[in-house]
């Protein structure tokens, strides 16, 4: 007999699946991987949110219109925190 996950576990699996969707067809980057890289750049390079958002906007501008790139720092942080992950300074 296969035991199905409870609602809380299923919600986590659904969020993880959503976070692991590719940002657009033809690339190997997911919303989660982009969010991690964005938060790491801010933390490790001491960049401002505005600076990171500027570079992400350049990426969004050249990506296909149906992309799922987190649009700003706050959205990237939400992708991480929805999975219970947080960026911590060293």
N, C-alpha and C positions, 0 to 999 in steps of 0.2 A: 504494500500500500504506500503510495507516494503522499508525503505530508506537504501540504501547501504552506508557504510562509504566511505569517499573520499580517495584518494590514500595515503595521508600522514597518516591518521588514520589506514588504512588497513596495511601499512608497519609496523606501531607500533604493531598492533595485530600479524602480522607474526613474528616479532622479539620476542615478548613476548611468543608466542607459541614455537618458537625454543628454547628460554632460559628455558622454563619449561619442555623440553623433559628430560626424565629420563637418567641418565648417562649410564646406561645399564639395561637390563631386570633383574628383581628380587630385585631391590632396590627402595627406596622411595626418592632418592636424585636427584635433577635436576641440570643442568649446572648452573642455577641461584642460587640455594641454596648452591652449592659448592663454587661458586664465592663469595657470600656474606660471607660465613664462612671463606674463605681464606683472604678476605680483612679485616674482623673483627679481625682475628688472628694477622695480621700484625699491624693493628692500635692499638688494645687493649693490645697486648703483646709486642709491640715495637720490633717485629721480623724483620729481614732483608728480602728483596725479595729472596735472595739466600737461606735463611733458610726455608722459606715457600715453595719455589720451590722444595727443597730437600724432604720435607715431602709429597708433592703432587706427586713427582716422585715415592716415595715408594708406594703410593696408586695406581698410574697408573700401576706399575709393577705387582701388584697382581690382578688387575681388568681384566675382559675379554678384548681381543684385540679390539673389536668393541665398546669401550666405547667412551663417549663424554665428558670426564672430561677436563676442561680447562687445557692446558698443562703447562702453566706458569702464573706468576703473571700478566703479561701484557695482556694475553688472558682473564683472569678472570676480569680484570679491563675493558676490551673492552665489555664483556658481560653486565656489569653493565652500562657503559656509553652509550651503544647503546640504552638503555631504559631510558636514562636521569637521571640515578641514579649515585651518587658519594659518595665515602667514605670521611668523614670529621673527622679530629681529634677533640677530646673533649677538 
